[in-house]
Amino acid sequence: MGDGVTRMAGSAYIRAFEGLFMTILSTNPWPALAWQQRLAVSFLRVVQLESPLSPNQSEWNRGTATTGQSLRDYCLKAKLAYTAKEIDTGGGNHPPAGLHFITPPSAPENGSTLFYLHGGAYEFPILPAIHIPLVFKWAEACKARQIVFLEYGLTPKYKYPTQLVQAVTGLHHLLEVEGLSPSEVILGGDSAGGGLVVSLLAHLIKPCPYATPVSLKGDHFKGVFLTSPWVYMSTDQPSYDNNFKTDWETRELLQENTSTWSPKLDEVWAAPCEAGDSAETWDAAFPASSQSTVTTKIFVTAGMGEVLHDGIVRFATEFIKAKSIVADLETDFGVVVEESRVLVRCPDETHVQPGVDLAMNFVYPRIGDDQMQTEDGRRNYEMIQSVLAHQMQSGIPAQYRIPYTR
């Protein structure tokens, strides 16, 4: 890389800012978002659509830190207990699964274990300024005693099914070696990581030929939560056109990501909604007339302004048969207590909006404050996600007025 790449990236950012302010002045396609959120999304759109970085600039921009290095550095700086383990995947061309055990601040002794699979299109390592603090918020909400981050192989070097094999290996280790019961474990993921969690659930019902079968032995996970999960590989849904002017993700970018990852589209572990046995697999995991065979609760969030919206909605409503609600000021969130499967759709929000907000250090108001009646006080699904995760605490009812501050 070097000064030349730095200058090129700097030039791209200058062009992005020029386009950014033109975008802000000319239109506001996100009336439900606060101005800080609109600013962040506008910038991302300009970088992605109007001033895209070249491959060399993108490599420079993402840095060189691995997921493990970022987690280790974060814990060292925050003085948090941290342990890393490499778990052999059993041969083949798949690298070991990296498991990173972290004890959050003020963690209860008898809480759950949050097993988290981060997003990044299978191309990027964990983003320390976004994923780590975001997951810590969720861990706090569900009273987790520890977080286990999975470090998986990245494209283009490692393609499908490497990431699935590593996720299965990590889960098997937690259950069989660490001795955790499924009822102590909460699975979470965003974007591609959310899709990987879904692949993991499919593997429990129909073991893939690439990895060791995992049995829950009649038990269930304590909960599963998915933020903007990437579960639909095709890009022909109407939301790709309808939300082209609102999301910072694009049809072309996701097509490129899919091509690089190289999933087998006839396999339910790669294409959860499109494989020939998708309906059969999800009917077994989430029967219409009885409890799920894999988890006590599952919550899914989707931004109504993201291109993945329609695919997420189809997965949540058709395959896991979730109750769908729209998060606005009139929403009665009592449904999250009554229902074990819930989809939360958030007006105007884009792909993984909580991560975008963290990048801007956007501070949400507390639920119940008078400020909730203002534009800046509109409910963001990061708050909702915390409320939903809160339901995964055994025997503790929902607390809708929980303070939420950074």
Order of alpha helices (4+ residues) and beta strands (2+ residues): alpha-alpha-alpha-alpha-beta-beta-beta-alpha-beta-alpha-beta-alpha-beta-alpha-alpha-alpha-beta-alpha-beta-alpha-beta-alpha-alpha
